[in-house]
């Protein structure tokens, strides 16, 4: 056969659409599988846990594991203690989603698996407090820890700071920031006798007393529902806390029976959107958490070749 005989009809080389519906819902199905694994592990933990309403490390571990599978590798998912440059701390947080590329730990743990790593508040994208079973008291405790975290000294990152190491003041927008803190109360079950709707109302009423920077952004209970904030009268499902900082917010609650398998997916939607929009203010971490330079001397070396415009002899 010659090289130009029986050429194939390239118009027939089209992607296979036979499984379009299954593939288009691939992320949803993946999140549903993650939710099932977390719920199963939580049930096992409750079986061994005398104090039924305490969060067991096993549940926190599997939530971190599932998030690590889904989120891009640029994000680190760890427990740890969070500090600010004023020496204040919010204590240990169950799950921290933090920058692993530009930001160092400010104090290492005794071993690689230690939970006592310390991180700068500037390096945190999102924080999650985990409860096995959520009642009113457990909600209050989780929100208290996250509000304390939000009240650490965390400088705003202006809109023109387009990457962690590049700020173009020309692009700054008045009132916009790129590094709001995303916080979530996460649970795998609701306490007997408590309705998710009532938890959502309490969540909203506690936030009612808080400023925009301090409030907790999401409540998520697997298999029960989610609560988050959207811009009042806006055309988006959720507030970004970036360019809408001066807009009125409203509490959005979703707990329909036909969507209970998708609760983890709803959280992932909110979380991934926040992460993709965010740019952290990490440039001052080494100075802010270290020590000012010691006293030093300078020697001008007038006439040195390296001080001429061309680098040649003057």
Secondary structure, 3 states (H helix, E strand, C coil): CCCCCCCCCHHHCCCCCCCHHHHHCHHHHHHHHHHHHHHHHHHHHHHHCCCCCCCCHHHHHHHHHHHHHHCCCCEEEEEEEEECCCCCEEEEEEEEEEECCCCCCCECCCCCCCCCCEEEHHHEEEEEEEECCECHHHHHHHHHHHHHHHCCCCCCCECCCCECCECCHHHCCCCCECCCCEEEEEECCECCCCCHHHHHHHHHHHHHCCCCCCCCCEEEECCCEEEEEEECCCCCCCCCCCCCCCCCEEEEEECCHHHHHHHHHHHHHHHHHHHHHCCCCCCCHHHHCCCCCCCCCCCCCCCCHHHCCCCCCC
